[in-house]
Amino acid sequence: ASSDAIYNQDLVCQAATGFVIVGIAGTEDIIGSLNGVFYTDATTSKPTFQNYLQGSNTASDIVALVNDSPIQQYEVRSNNTGASAQTDVGNTADIAYSAGGTPNYISGATLDDSTLGTSAQQLKVIGVSRDPENNDLTSANVVWRVVINQSFFLDSDGV
């Protein structure tokens, strides 16, 4: 059971309890991004798939479906309201977490442009989006291509 909602494509981490939790800014050991959940609905007793985990879900058999390849590339929108720079490629950054919204339950997380730097952080910027409508570095909120820099699968420390 979970008291916290996890939205589609939110970063998820493994908690010390062994369960998946939403990854917020600064959390390490990122497993990947949530693609959906499967569980038996506690009210209807029917098998249920959703692309997000609703908060206060009382099911006891929730299975998180996670995009978990440590070399998976993602596209994430920057929270920068000004221009970005090509020199940001190769830097790392944390996410700025905000909950997704209804009706689509898609992640509201963005790349926190203010954290771009060279220290160990959640994401590594590997390029700008290949989508011509989202790759203009002179526009606000450019979409970056990133990989998980603090991966659960590649980290040598335990949880």
FIZAKOL-534399 format. One line per field, with one value per residue (C-alpha): residue in one letter; x, z, y. Coordinates in nm, 4 decimals, always signed. Layout:
BEGIN
type = [A, ...]
px = [X, ...]
pz = [Z, ...]
py = [Y, ...]
//
This chain:
BEGIN
type = [A, S, S, D, A, I, Y, N, Q, D, L, V, C, Q, A, A, T, G, F, V, I, V, G, I, A, G, T, E, D, I, I, G, S, L, N, G, V, F, Y, T, D, A, T, T, S, K, P, T, F, Q, N, Y, L, Q, G, S, N, T, A, S, D, I, V, A, L, V, N, D, S, P, I, Q, Q, Y, E, V, R, S, N, N, T, G, A, S, A, Q, T, D, V, G, N, T, A, D, I, A, Y, S, A, G, G, T, P, N, Y, I, S, G, A, T, L, D, D, S, T, L, G, T, S, A, Q, Q, L, K, V, I, G, V, S, R, D, P, E, N, N, D, L, T, S, A, N, V, V, W, R, V, V, I, N, Q, S, F, F, L, D, S, D, G, V]
px = [+0.0000, +0.1125, +0.0098, +0.1998, +0.1019, +0.3671, +0.2936, +0.3722, +0.7421, +0.8319, +1.1805, +1.1600, +1.4079, +1.4306, +1.3680, +1.5548, +1.2279, +1.2673, +0.9681, +0.9682, +0.9214, +0.9104, +1.2503, +1.2550, +1.5336, +1.8547, +1.7573, +2.0077, +1.9901, +1.7366, +1.5980, +1.4322, +1.0982, +0.7541, +0.5762, +0.2715, +0.1440, -0.0523, -0.2554, -0.5818, -0.8265, -0.9226, -1.2793, -1.3701, -1.1245, -1.0416, -0.6914, -0.6055, -0.3352, -0.2770, +0.0030, +0.0391, -0.0001, -0.2808, -0.2184, -0.3750, -0.3962, -0.4759, -0.3941, -0.1498, -0.0112, +0.1085, +0.3729, +0.5586, +0.6521, +0.9710, +1.1834, +1.5016, +1.7843, +2.0788, +2.1632, +1.8087, +1.7913, +1.5101, +1.3872, +1.3120, +1.2045, +1.4244, +1.2685, +1.4868, +1.2631, +1.5471, +1.7895, +2.0084, +2.3522, +2.5175, +2.7899, +2.5345, +2.5795, +2.7970, +2.6881, +2.4826, +2.1651, +1.9017, +1.5313, +1.2844, +0.9984, +0.6375, +0.3449, +0.1753, -0.1813, -0.5140, -0.6512, -0.3371, -0.1297, +0.1967, +0.5049, +0.5489, +0.9241, +1.1640, +1.5409, +1.6476, +1.8562, +1.9932, +2.1768, +2.3652, +2.7278, +2.9968, +2.9252, +2.7479, +2.3766, +2.0725, +2.0883, +2.3607, +2.2784, +2.3874, +2.2263, +1.9300, +1.6052, +1.6009, +1.2462, +1.2701, +0.9823, +1.1629, +1.5333, +1.5727, +1.8386, +1.7362, +1.3810, +1.2596, +1.2199, +1.4341, +1.4005, +1.7239, +1.8242, +1.9569, +2.0661, +2.0404, +2.3695, +2.3004, +2.1691, +2.0740, +2.2302, +2.5615, +2.6202, +2.8757, +2.7189, +2.4233, +2.0861]
pz = [+0.0000, -0.0639, +0.0827, -0.1800, -0.5434, -0.8054, -1.1463, -1.4878, -1.5670, -1.2180, -1.1160, -0.8628, -0.6036, -0.3827, -0.0207, +0.2572, +0.3114, -0.0333, -0.1774, -0.4647, -0.3729, -0.5784, -0.6327, -0.5283, -0.5693, -0.4149, -0.3750, -0.5024, -0.6182, -0.8907, -1.0395, -1.3391, -1.4255, -1.3441, -1.6478, -1.4550, -1.1791, -1.1633, -0.8596, -0.7414, -0.6689, -0.3008, -0.3725, -0.6833, -0.6423, -1.0135, -1.1618, -1.2482, -1.4574, -1.4344, -1.5719, -1.2252, -0.8609, -0.6902, -0.3382, -0.0514, -0.2607, -0.0114, -0.2412, -0.0900, -0.4196, -0.6062, -0.8694, -1.0109, -1.3788, -1.4140, -1.7142, -1.5415, -1.7935, -1.6503, -2.0005, -2.0914, -2.2357, -2.1220, -2.2321, -1.9565, -1.9747, -1.8043, -1.5529, -1.6920, -1.8011, -2.0011, -2.2608, -2.2069, -2.3508, -2.5518, -2.2831, -2.0402, -2.2223, -2.0084, -1.6830, -1.4143, -1.2485, -0.9954, -1.0680, -0.9436, -0.8270, -0.8434, -0.8424, -1.1691, -1.2269, -1.3392, -1.5760, -1.7305, -1.4170, -1.5972, -1.3975, -1.3185, -1.2547, -1.4484, -1.4722, -1.2113, -1.4239, -1.1152, -1.0123, -1.3420, -1.2563, -1.2396, -0.9014, -0.8569, -0.9128, -1.0315, -1.4075, -1.6673, -1.9672, -2.2883, -2.5447, -2.6457, -2.7645, -3.1243, -3.1570, -3.3555, -3.1569, -2.8238, -2.8941, -2.9279, -2.6736, -2.6987, -2.5814, -2.2274, -2.0947, -2.3479, -2.3427, -2.2609, -2.3336, -2.0103, -1.8519, -1.4851, -1.3253, -0.9775, -1.0839, -0.8361, -1.0753, -1.1257, -0.7744, -0.5702, -0.2339, -0.0707, -0.0021]
py = [+0.0000, +0.3531, +0.6847, +0.8855, +0.9224, +0.8452, +0.9915, +0.8442, +0.8949, +1.0218, +0.9133, +0.6318, +0.5078, +0.2038, +0.2886, +0.1091, -0.0844, -0.2403, -0.0568, +0.1910, +0.5569, +0.8734, +1.0320, +1.3941, +1.6466, +1.5187, +1.1513, +0.9002, +0.5393, +0.6100, +0.2897, +0.4575, +0.6121, +0.4780, +0.3370, +0.2162, -0.0091, -0.3325, -0.4341, -0.5876, -0.3073, -0.3264, -0.2083, -0.4119, -0.7043, -0.6653, -0.6672, -0.3077, -0.1391, +0.2352, +0.4507, +0.6092, +0.5113, +0.6974, +0.8238, +0.6269, +0.3108, +0.0324, -0.2615, -0.5105, -0.6464, -0.3357, -0.4065, -0.1057, -0.1270, +0.0751, +0.1731, +0.0621, +0.0370, +0.2322, +0.3559, +0.4617, +0.8132, +1.0413, +1.3800, +1.6288, +1.9912, +2.2505, +2.4863, +2.7662, +3.0539, +3.2078, +3.0811, +2.7742, +2.7065, +2.4297, +2.4318, +2.2804, +1.9479, +1.7219, +1.8848, +1.7178, +1.8449, +1.7485, +1.7481, +2.0046, +1.7853, +1.8877, +1.6480, +1.5682, +1.6662, +1.5301, +1.4171, +1.2617, +1.1948, +1.2728, +1.3706, +1.7389, +1.7045, +1.9268, +1.9581, +2.2138, +2.4479, +2.6245, +2.3048, +2.2532, +2.1791, +1.9139, +1.7517, +1.4173, +1.4829, +1.2860, +1.3466, +1.3953, +1.6155, +1.4407, +1.6699, +1.8747, +1.7152, +1.5966, +1.7294, +2.0553, +2.2071, +2.1571, +2.2051, +2.5815, +2.6801, +3.0462, +2.9702, +2.9132, +2.5592, +2.3743, +1.9954, +1.8120, +1.4530, +1.3025, +0.9758, +0.8868, +0.9816, +0.8397, +0.5016, +0.2286, -0.0237, +0.1558, +0.2933, +0.1004, +0.1987, +0.0188, +0.1750]
//
